Amino acid sequence: MSLSTSEWWLAILGLAAITLLSRAFFMIPRRELPLPRWLQRGLKYAPLAALTAVIAPEILMSQGMLIDTLQDARLPAVLTALGYYFWRRGILGTIVVGMGVYLPLHIVAGW
């Protein structure tokens, strides 16, 4: 199925309008919208839940299946990175330590 130039522009403008409206939704009303207390509490955990939903499958799965061996470079890298984070509480160091363990195990050892 091939789209004409005008259909491409219509699709682009439509997607831009939907994006603008959805992102500006909370700025449109003249007064602040009250949120229920339960929703405010739930929104505090949204970033952590989103991060977990992205990272957990990347660590625990390979090719859409749970990893079935302990000889996977991701496991020692995650454990070392967690240890560093709880020791120093630094994000950059956590990433460097995790990748410092992961890359040699994955590239050199072939895990």
N, C-alpha and C positions, 0 to 999 in steps of 0.2 A: 504494500500500500504506500503510495507516494503522496506527500502533501505539497500543496502549492505554496508559493511564497506568502500569500495573504493568510493562509491557514497557520503557517509557522508563526507569523507575527501575532495573530490572534491568540495562539497558544501561549506565546511568551508574555504578552500583555495580561492575559488571564491569570497566569501563574504569578506574575508580579503583583497583580491586584490582590490575589488571595494571600500572598505572603505579607504584603503591607497591612491588610486588614487584620490578619491573625496576630501579627506582632504589635500592632497599634491598638488592639482591642481594649486593653486596660487604660489607655491614655485618652480614649474617645469620650467617656463620661465626664461631666463637669465636676462631679464630686467623687470622692473615693468610694469604691464598692466595698461594703463590709464582707469579710470572709468569715465563715463559721469557725469556731475555735478548733474543731476536729480537723478542718482543712488546713489551717495554719500549722498545726502540729505535724500533719502528714507531709506538708511541703518542706519542712525542715530536713526530712530524710530523702527527698527526691534526688538530690545530687549523688548521694552515696548509693542509692538503689540503681541509678543509671550507670554509674561507674562500675558497680558490681556486675550489672547485666552485660556490660561490654567486655570486661576483663576476665570474668570467671570462665566463659566458654573458651576463650583464647588459651587459658592456662590448663583447663581440665579436658579439653577435647582436641582430637586430631582427625581430620577428614570426616567430621560429623559424628564421630563416635568417641565415647569416653576413652581416655588413654588406659591401656591395659598393662603397662609396664612401668616400673620405677626408674628404668633407665631412659629417662626423658630429661633433656637439659632444662626444661622449664621448671621442673620441681625444685632442684637445688637452687636455681636462680631466684625463685620466689621466696624460698625459705631464707636465703642469705639476705635478700632485699628487705624482707620483713624484719629480720634481726637487726639490720642496720637502721631501719626506720625507728624501731622501738628504742634503740640505743641512742641515736643522735637527733631524731625528729626532723630530718632534712629530706626534702623531696628530690632535689638534684642528686644528692649522694645516694639515695635509694635507687634511682634509675641507673646511675653509673655502676654501683656495686652489682645490681641485678644483671645488667648487660655484661659486666666484667666476668661474671660467672657463666652466663648463658652462652656467649659467643665462643669461648674456647671449647666448651663442652659440645656445642652444636657443630662448629666448623672443624675443629681439630679432631675431637674424639668421635664425631659422627653420630652423636646421640640425637 
